[in-house]
Amino acid sequence: MQQRRGRPSGTDGSDFSYRMVVDSRYQRVADGRSRLARLMLVQTLHQVAGGALLLLSLSKGTEINKFAVLSLAAGLLAILLGEFGDESIITVFSLCLQISLSFAQNIRSESGFSDKIAMRSYKAFTSFS
């Protein structure tokens, strides 16, 4: 077997220009990520302010503005989608989603709402027979 002598190829500095191209690409990605983080922070602050105004109007007893609620929900969804680059965020979000859906199902089943829908669906289905 032949042994290597000297440095392996690629470590003697001959690939310096290639490494600089890769380095600038990484720099652009890092700049883009920091810009995205700043924009998401601004959007989060905007969502918090909107939520506070919505809660303030609800505490005064005024009617719920459906557009404000939908805007708040869409903004929250946009923030969550922006954070999906990190796997730990995906795991935490899926856990929160599972817990929220189980609470919603429990509330829905305790109120009898699902029974009314099931009965209406059953009557509609059997009326075609």
Secondary structure, 3 states (H helix, E strand, C coil): CCCCCCCCCCCCCCCHHHHHHHHHHHHHHHHHHHHHHHHHHHHHHHHHHHHHHHHHHHHCCCCCCHHHHHHHHHHHHHHHHHHHHCHHHHHHHHHHHHHHHHHHHHHHHHCCHHHHHHHHHHHHHHHCC
